[in-house]
Amino acid sequence: MLTYEQLCQTGVMNYCSGRQTYDKNTKRWIRHEAPYEWTQLECGVKIRMDDWYRLMREAIRDKGLDLLLLDVKRQVKKNCAWLKNDDEIEKYSMTCMAHKAYEYWEKSKSKMFVFYF
């Protein structure tokens, strides 16, 4: 099983995100999901994004970072209007945790510094 630290070493998410088309009737861009989205971890493991989210959720729970995830989700829900449902908010929040983006947010309660040895 991959650890939290290994799952956070995604770097840039390299995956096929599908394609976008423009709908002339609604005048909106529509994103078509690719059937399989992949990312490659720095440790060399190629993993499906659905599996990455599931493993990341388990790793957050095992590491005891549930409160941090809730705080990040609260900030994301408040500031990211393009995310439509709770599933998208949770996935985006886990990505923010993997990239440690929450450490640079001004109004975040979670100014948490983690030292890895």
C-alpha positions in Angstrom: 0.0 0.0 0.0 1.2 3.5 -0.8 1.8 5.9 2.0 0.5 9.5 2.3 3.9 10.9 1.4 4.2 8.7 -1.7 0.7 9.7 -2.8 1.6 13.4 -2.3 4.6 13.0 -4.7 2.5 13.4 -7.8 4.2 16.5 -9.0 2.2 17.7 -11.9 -0.8 15.5 -12.6 0.0 13.9 -15.9 -3.2 12.4 -17.1 -5.6 12.3 -20.0 -8.4 14.7 -18.9 -10.6 14.1 -21.9 -11.6 16.8 -24.3 -13.8 19.9 -24.4 -16.4 20.9 -26.9 -18.4 24.2 -27.2 -22.2 23.9 -27.1 -23.6 26.7 -29.3 -27.1 26.4 -27.8 -26.0 26.9 -24.1 -22.9 28.9 -25.0 -20.9 26.8 -22.6 -17.9 24.6 -22.7 -18.6 20.9 -22.0 -15.9 18.7 -20.6 -16.0 15.1 -21.7 -14.3 12.8 -19.3 -11.8 10.3 -20.6 -12.6 6.7 -19.7 -9.4 6.3 -17.8 -7.4 9.1 -16.2 -3.9 8.2 -15.0 -1.2 9.8 -13.0 2.4 8.7 -12.4 3.9 9.0 -9.0 7.5 9.9 -8.4 8.2 6.4 -7.1 7.4 5.1 -10.6 3.9 3.8 -9.9 1.3 4.5 -12.6 -2.2 4.7 -11.0 -5.7 5.5 -12.1 -7.1 8.8 -10.7 -10.1 7.1 -9.1 -7.7 4.7 -7.3 -5.5 7.7 -6.3 -8.5 9.5 -4.7 -9.6 6.3 -2.9 -6.0 5.6 -1.6 -5.5 9.3 -0.7 -8.8 9.3 1.3 -7.6 6.2 3.2 -4.1 7.6 3.8 -5.6 10.9 5.2 -7.8 8.9 7.6 -4.8 6.7 8.6 -2.5 9.7 9.1 -5.2 11.5 11.2 -5.5 14.5 8.9 -9.3 14.4 8.8 -9.7 17.8 10.4 -7.2 19.3 7.9 -9.2 17.8 5.0 -12.4 19.3 6.4 -10.8 22.7 6.7 -9.4 22.5 3.1 -12.8 21.4 1.8 -14.4 24.3 3.6 -12.0 26.8 2.0 -12.4 25.1 -1.5 -16.2 25.2 -1.2 -16.1 28.8 -0.3 -13.6 30.0 -2.9 -13.9 27.6 -5.9 -17.3 28.4 -7.6 -16.6 26.2 -10.6 -16.8 23.0 -8.5 -20.5 21.9 -8.6 -20.9 19.0 -6.2 -19.4 17.6 -3.0 -17.5 14.9 -4.9 -15.7 17.4 -7.0 -15.0 19.6 -3.9 -13.5 16.6 -2.1 -11.3 15.5 -5.0 -10.0 19.1 -5.5 -9.4 19.3 -1.8 -7.3 16.2 -1.8 -5.3 17.5 -4.7 -4.7 20.7 -2.8 -3.5 18.6 0.2 -1.2 16.6 -2.0 0.4 19.8 -3.4 0.3 21.5 0.0 -1.4 24.5 -1.5 -3.3 25.2 1.7 -0.1 26.3 3.3 -0.1 29.4 1.1 -3.7 30.5 1.6 -4.1 33.7 3.6 -7.3 32.9 5.5 -6.6 29.2 6.1 -6.8 28.1 9.7 -4.5 25.2 8.9 -1.1 26.9 8.8 0.4 23.5 9.5 4.0 22.6 8.9 4.9 19.0 8.6 8.5 17.9 8.7 9.5 14.7 6.9 12.7 12.9 7.9 
